[in-house]
Amino acid sequence: MARVTVEDCLQQVENQYDLVLLAKERTFQLISGAEPLVPKDNDKRTVIALREIAEKKVSTNDLEYSAVNKLRKYPEGEEDESDDLSDIEDDEFQKIYKGQVSKSGMAVLPSKRSRNTPNNLVVEKNLLKEAKTDTESKDPETETDQPEETPEETSK
C-alpha cells in the first residue's frame, strides 16, 4: 500500500476520533521498540501505525485495551499496594510532619510551617521595640529647639 488514507482506516474503526487514539497508541508502541508489522518503506512511525490499522495487522481491541490500561491509576493485573505503604518503617515524613492541616485540608509541611511560627512574630516585635528606642534616645545636644529656616526666609 503506497498511501494510507483515513477512509481505509475508518473501515476498521468506528470513527475518526477512535482512529486517532488507536494510531497514537500504536505509534507509541513503535517508538517504545515494538517491531512494525508492515514494511517500513522509509515511512514515519505514525504512517506505519495507520497502515497496520488499515491492513488489519493489529487488533483494534488490543490497542484500545492498551491505551485504557495505561491511563488507569492501578492497571489491571496489578494489586493495590496502598496497604503496604502504611507499613514502611523509618519514614522521614512521619518524623517531620507534626499534624498541621491548612484551611483547604492540605498538609502543612515544615518549610511553610517555619515561615508562620509565632516565634518569628516575637522576634519582629522585639526588633521594632529596639528600633523605636534607638530613635527616641538620640543625642539631645545635636537637636535644636529652634525651627528650621525655610528656603524663603534664607533668601531675604
Number of C-alpha atoms within 10 A of each C-alpha: 9 6 8 16 12 14 11 15 21 16 13 15 18 10 12 13 11 14 19 13 14 25 25 18 21 27 20 16 17 17 12 9 8 11 9 18 15 13 11 12 9 8 10 10 19 17 17 23 25 24 27 21 25 21 16 14 13 16 13 18 11 12 19 17 13 16 17 12 14 13 9 9 8 12 13 10 7 7 8 11 9 8 8 8 8 9 9 8 8 8 10 8 10 10 8 10 13 13 9 13 11 9 8 6 8 9 13 16 16 14 8 9 12 12 11 11 10 10 11 11 12 11 11 12 12 11 12 12 11 12 11 11 11 10 9 10 8 10 8 9 7 7 8 8 8 6 6 8 8 8 8 7 8 7 6 5
